[in-house]
Amino acid sequence: MAYISRGCTRGVLLHSDQGSYFTSKNYRKRLKRYHMKHSMSRKGNCWDNAPIEHFFRSLKTEWMPKNGWSTPREAKHAVNNYICKYYNHHGPHQHNQGMAPDQKEMNL
């Protein structure tokens, strides 16, 4: 989504954990093709992943229905709306001086 929405991802930082998907050769090749920088948490250091853990906690407590979604398609649509319409545009972030990610990016 970052690649498509920006048209050019040169210099975009993508942070992940050390899961096998993120450390695979195919994944790293794709990031290189899109000119994205890969940041990975250090083994056993939960603080590296604190921002993304906060994101998922917010998603689960603020957006996800108590009994989950009815279908995978409904889940995909809801999560996409959360990320693209709420989190990036309206969700204030402590590390962005209280601004949403899109606001912070515009002010760079």
C-alpha positions in Angstrom: 0.0 0.0 0.0 2.8 2.4 0.8 4.3 1.8 -2.7 1.0 2.3 -4.5 -0.2 5.3 -2.5 3.0 7.2 -2.7 4.0 6.3 -6.2 7.6 6.3 -5.1 8.7 4.6 -1.9 12.4 5.5 -2.0 13.4 6.0 1.6 10.2 4.6 3.2 11.0 2.7 6.3 9.1 -0.6 6.9 9.5 -2.0 10.4 8.8 -5.7 11.2 9.7 -8.3 13.7 12.0 -11.3 12.9 9.3 -13.6 11.7 10.2 -16.0 8.9 8.0 -14.1 6.4 9.9 -10.9 7.0 13.3 -12.5 6.9 12.7 -14.5 3.8 14.7 -13.9 0.7 11.6 -13.1 -1.4 10.4 -10.5 1.0 13.8 -8.8 1.2 14.0 -8.8 -2.7 10.6 -7.1 -2.9 11.6 -4.4 -0.5 14.7 -3.8 -2.5 12.8 -3.6 -5.7 10.5 -1.0 -4.2 13.5 1.0 -2.7 12.2 0.6 0.8 14.4 0.4 3.9 13.8 -2.6 6.2 14.0 -2.1 9.9 13.7 -5.2 12.1 13.4 -5.5 15.8 16.3 -6.9 17.7 15.8 -10.4 19.1 14.3 -10.3 22.6 13.8 -6.5 22.5 10.1 -5.8 22.8 10.6 -2.1 22.9 11.7 -2.1 19.2 8.2 -3.2 18.4 6.3 -1.0 20.8 4.7 1.3 18.1 3.3 -1.6 16.1 2.2 -3.4 19.2 0.3 -0.2 20.1 -1.2 -0.1 16.7 -2.5 -3.7 17.0 -3.8 -3.1 20.5 -5.8 -0.1 19.3 -7.1 -2.0 16.3 -8.3 -4.8 18.5 -9.8 -2.7 21.2 -11.2 0.2 19.2 -12.2 -1.3 15.9 -12.7 -5.1 16.1 -16.1 -6.4 17.0 -16.1 -8.5 20.2 -17.1 -11.6 18.3 -14.9 -10.8 15.2 -16.0 -10.3 11.7 -18.4 -12.6 9.8 -16.2 -13.2 6.8 -12.5 -12.7 5.8 -13.7 -10.1 3.2 -15.5 -8.1 5.9 -12.4 -8.2 8.1 -10.1 -7.1 5.2 -12.5 -4.2 4.4 -12.7 -3.1 8.1 -9.0 -3.3 8.7 -8.3 -1.3 5.5 -10.8 1.4 6.6 -9.1 1.5 10.1 -5.7 2.0 8.6 -6.5 4.2 5.6 -9.4 6.3 6.8 -8.9 6.5 10.6 -5.4 5.7 11.9 -3.4 7.5 9.2 -5.7 10.6 9.0 -7.1 11.1 12.5 -5.2 9.0 15.0 -2.9 11.2 17.1 0.5 9.8 18.0 2.7 10.7 20.9 5.9 10.4 18.8 4.4 12.7 16.1 3.8 15.6 18.6 0.1 14.6 18.8 -0.3 14.6 15.0 -1.7 11.7 12.9 0.8 10.0 10.5 -0.5 11.8 7.4 -0.3 15.2 9.1 3.3 14.5 10.3 4.4 13.4 6.9 3.0 16.6 5.3 4.9 18.7 7.8 8.3 17.1 7.0 
